[in-house]
């Protein structure tokens, strides 16, 4: 996402100008690690959920520097699911949407929460933000392509054994659920 890169570079510039070099250095290292990992990733590969979560943490750490008072992150993945295999970068568009439409458009603090659990032999991953009036990318001037791509990738890979559900929550924010078979090896 070029907007993410430009926004991050602008934030880095501001941090350097305000002589917050330690924070700028941390942001730059996270950005470098994030791009190295995402650009070298084989888009057809599966990775352990633990690795996918590490990429999302890198991304969210960068965004927390941009939104220090507005972004809270919660991640809950049980140890038993750390090795579950998932398509690489399957969470990235969902997490980006939570920041873009939930955090960036809010004036209050917003939590982005990533959770995972196993149910009936399926890995269920939920990404929820509690932003104010966030209704999802298609409803907020976006095209819906990111979320549609995630759903299409899951369907292409697993057929009807995987899928997506998403929508605004009655109590505010937006939630995306993805599910797929639990595979814990190779």
N, C-alpha and C positions, 0 to 999 in steps of 0.2 A: 504494500500500500504506500504509494509515494507521499500521501498526506502525512502518514505516520513518520516517515523519514524527515520531511520538511519541518513538521512540528517539533520533532526531537532535536533537529539541528538548531532551530530557533531557540528552543529551551536551553540547549548547550551554550549558545552565544550569550544569552541572558545570564546564565550562571557564571560564565567567565567574566563578563563585564562587571558583575556584582562581586567578583573575587571569591566565589564559592567553588574554588577549584577542586576540593575533595569530592563534593557532590557531582561536579561536572565530570571528574575522572571516573567515578563509579558509573555514571550514566553512559559515558563513552565506552567503557569496558563491557557493560551489559549490551549496549547496541552492537558492538563488534562481535561479541559471542553469539548474540541472537542472529545476526545476519550470516555469520559463518555457518551456524547450524542449519538455518532455513535454506540458504542458497545451495548447500551441499547435500541436502536431503533428497533421496530418491522418492519422487512423488507416489510411486507404487509400493513403497516399503511399509511394513508394519513395524512399530516400535513398542517397547514396553510403556504402559501408561505412565509409569514413573518418569520416563524420558520426555513424554509429551507434556506432562505437568511441569517439568523443569523449564521447558521452552516457554510455557505460559507464564511461569513465575518471572523469567527474564523480561518478557514483554510487559508484564504488570508492574515490575520494579521500575522500568523506564517510565511508564505512565504515572506511577506514584510520585516520581520526581517532578513530572509536569503538573500534577494535581495533588500536591502534598496535603491539602486540607479537605479534599473532596473525594479521594479514592481510598476505600478500605478493602482489603482483600482477605478472603477466607477460603481455604482449600482443605477439604476433608476427603482423603482417599485411604481406605483401610489397607493395612499392610498386605492382606491377602489378595488385593487387586493390583498391587504395584507392578507385577510382572505380566498382567493381562496385556495382550497385544492389541494395538489400535492403529488405524491408518495414520501415518505421519501427518502432522499439522491439521488433524481433523477438528481440533478445538479452536484454532487460530481465528478463523472468520467469526465464530460465535463470540469469543472473548473480545475481539476488536469491536464488534457491534455493541457489546455491553458498555465498553468505554465510550465509543463514539456517540451512541444514542442515549445512554444512561448517565454517564459521568460528565462528559464534556458539555452537555446541554443543561446540567443541573447547577443550581447555586448552593445546594446543600451537600453534605457528605453522602456519598453513595457507596454501598457495599456491592462488590462483585464476588459471588460465592460459587465455587466449583466443588461439586460433591460427586461421589461415585459409590455405587453399591451393586451387588449382584442379586438378581431376582430371576428365578426360574431358568437358570442357565444363561441369562443375558447380563451383559454389562450395561448398566444404566448410568449415564453421566448427565448431570444437570448443571447448567450455567444460569445463574439468576442474578439480576441486578435489582436494586430497589429504588431506581431513579423515579422522579416525579411523574412526568407525563410521557414516559417512553412507551411507544407502541410498536417498536420494531422498525427495521430499516425500510421495508417497503411502504410503511405508513408514514414515515417521517422524511420523505423525499429521497430515500435511497431506492435502489433498484430491486433489492431482494436477492441479488445474485449470490452473495456470500453464503447465506443460509441455504438457498436452493442448491448450491454446489455441494455443501456438506451432505445434505439429504440425498442428492444424486450419487455422490461417491459411496455412501453407505449402501444404497440400493444396488448399485453396480457390483459392489464387492460381495454383499451377503444376500441379495435378493430380499424376499419378504421376511427374512429373519432379522432384519435391521430396519431402522427408520428414525424419523424425527417427529417431534411434536413441539409446538412453540406458540406463544401468545402472551398478551398482556395479562398481568395478575390483577385480580379485583382489589388487592391491597396496594397496588402500585408496582411499577417496575415491569420487567419482562423476563420470562423464563423459557429456556430452550432445553428440551430433553432429547438426548440421542441414546439409542440402544442398539446393541449388536451382540452376537454370540460371544461368550467368554472363551478366549483362547489364551492359554498361559505358556505356550512354548513356540519356538521357532519360526 
